[in-house]
Amino acid sequence: MKVQKIRLLIRLLESHDIPQIAKAFQQLGWDKPASQYERYLMEQVLEIRAIYVAFIEERFVGYLTICWTSNYEPFRTANIPEIVDFNVLPNFRRQAIGTQLMDRAESEIAKKSSIAGIGVGMTPDYGAAQRLYGLRGYIPDGRGLWYQGHYLQHGEEITVDDNLALYLTKELK
């Protein structure tokens, strides 16, 4: 019996992709409306951001974006592009789709910078991402946890949510 290999296509976002992407996230109950991807597309046209989308047999399965000028001040100051908003649909995880998206992002970043940056959430929802980034060689930037515009200080109390992040970097070859 012959096993058919899944063909993954990764390319830049195009306007006709937006309805399918928004619908996929709507079906998951995630707040990722079409307007978000319309803004991303405009930022891609302006070369502020690059959005790589992944498809298997014309079905959307995931994406990530590269912000060429990070909103995270230490990355912005050091001209470190940041991988932001990285998602693989739950039914397609653990199939190397995220790995291939990251390979593509790092390859594109390497054309402009010797370092890639990424932030990761600190709740269990981000556990797979935390592991992936560590396995790929990303290390903490050494500044500690970032929450709503500042680094956390010893004894500070916060509400743990999606705004709590640790920023990581990787030297690209």
C-alpha atoms as one frame of an Amber mdcrd trajectory, in Angstrom:
protein
   0.000   0.000   0.000   1.350   3.392  -1.012   1.250   6.212   1.549   0.516
   9.606   0.038   2.680  12.422   1.366   0.809  15.555   2.416   1.777  18.538
   0.306   2.136  21.684   2.360   2.175  25.006   0.547   3.589  28.036   2.357
   3.341  31.430   0.690   2.631  35.082   1.379  -0.920  36.114   2.295  -3.195
  37.103  -0.597  -6.499  38.964  -0.321  -8.586  35.970  -1.448  -7.225  33.974
   1.558  -8.817  36.243   4.146 -12.396  34.835   4.221 -11.123  31.249   4.639
  -8.713  32.247   7.427 -11.304  34.285   9.330 -13.860  31.482   9.006 -11.395
  28.878  10.322 -10.782  30.902  13.478 -14.463  31.815  13.867 -15.274  28.086
  13.893 -12.806  27.678  16.781 -14.430  30.558  18.667 -11.236  32.634  18.458
 -11.406  36.409  18.026  -9.496  36.754  14.756 -11.825  38.641  12.387 -11.271
  39.309   8.694 -10.391  42.928   9.543  -7.234  41.698  11.323  -6.006  39.990
   8.147  -7.036  42.944   5.975  -4.790  45.114   8.193  -2.021  42.520   7.981
  -2.293  42.522   4.181  -1.997  46.316   4.088   1.050  46.107   6.376   2.519
  43.488   4.031   2.019  45.820   1.048   3.792  48.564   3.041   6.606  46.099
   3.958   5.920  46.547   7.684   5.002  42.889   8.110   5.224  39.648   6.114
   2.448  37.073   6.549   3.189  33.466   5.623   0.150  31.239   5.262   0.124
  27.446   5.109  -2.283  25.306   3.083  -2.766  21.596   2.580  -4.667  20.879
  -0.639  -5.997  24.458  -0.729  -7.226  24.227   2.876  -5.865  26.839   5.280
  -3.983  25.230   8.189  -1.870  27.968   9.789   0.179  31.137   9.513   2.735
  33.365  11.142   3.795  36.945  10.649   7.136  38.700  10.756   7.167  42.272
  12.040  10.218  43.864  10.476  10.170  46.558  13.177   9.097  45.017  16.470
   6.774  46.718  18.940   8.963  45.243  21.702  11.421  48.068  22.405  14.612
  45.996  22.931  14.071  44.246  19.583  13.148  47.510  17.849  16.273  49.268
  19.169  18.518  46.381  18.057  16.744  46.013  14.660  15.670  42.449  15.475
  12.668  41.324  13.380  10.027  39.574  15.477   7.927  36.535  14.646   4.448
  37.457  15.863   1.001  35.850  15.825   1.948  32.256  15.015  -0.956  29.809
  14.750  -1.483  26.295  13.447  -5.087  25.084  13.575  -5.500  22.507  16.385
  -6.447  19.621  14.059  -3.190  20.118  12.128  -0.727  20.366  14.996   2.093
  17.846  15.491   2.491  17.413  11.730   5.583  19.675  11.330   3.506  22.525
   9.874   4.685  24.918  12.593   8.267  23.791  12.074   8.023  24.494   8.350
   6.450  27.912   8.965   9.271  28.734  11.398  11.881  27.506   8.878  10.429
  29.866   6.278  10.289  32.807   8.696  13.860  32.303   9.878  15.049  32.001
   6.271  13.361  35.307   5.374  14.619  37.061   8.523  18.187  35.851   7.824
  18.142  37.903   4.619  17.895  41.080   6.755  19.172  40.194  10.242  21.445
  37.695  11.969  18.993  37.450  14.888  15.305  36.522  15.063  13.088  37.458
  17.996   9.864  35.985  19.313   7.632  36.409  22.354   5.788  33.553  24.009
   2.908  33.503  26.468   3.335  32.009  29.914   0.098  30.052  30.351  -0.298
  26.324  29.581  -2.026  27.301  26.319   1.444  28.270  25.053   3.176  25.092
  26.236   3.653  23.645  22.736   5.093  26.945  21.512   7.405  27.198  24.535
   8.787  23.736  23.755   9.076  24.384  20.019  11.025  27.609  20.488  13.418
  26.002  22.968  14.011  23.039  20.668  14.711  25.455  17.794  17.423  27.241
  19.803  15.576  30.321  21.019  16.818  31.569  24.385  15.361  34.194  26.760
  16.624  37.711  26.126  17.523  37.961  29.830  15.161  40.813  30.673  12.523
  38.759  32.490   8.762  38.652  32.043   7.002  41.429  30.130   3.460  42.465
  30.997   1.422  45.331  29.551   4.370  47.531  28.652   6.819  46.807  31.483
   9.067  44.174  32.999   7.737  42.545  36.118   9.468  43.367  39.383   9.950
  41.075  42.363   6.748  40.980  44.426   4.584  42.580  41.744   1.089  41.119
  41.438  -0.586  40.744  38.066  -3.416  38.885  36.393  -1.910  36.119  34.288
  -3.347  36.381  30.792  -2.237  36.494  27.149  -0.352  39.752  27.795   2.256
  38.005  29.976   5.232  37.080  27.779   8.837  36.051  27.771  10.899  37.324
  24.831  13.430  35.063  23.160  16.081  35.414  20.481  17.918  33.071  18.162
  21.124  33.662  16.257  20.577  32.682  12.644  23.319  31.099  10.564
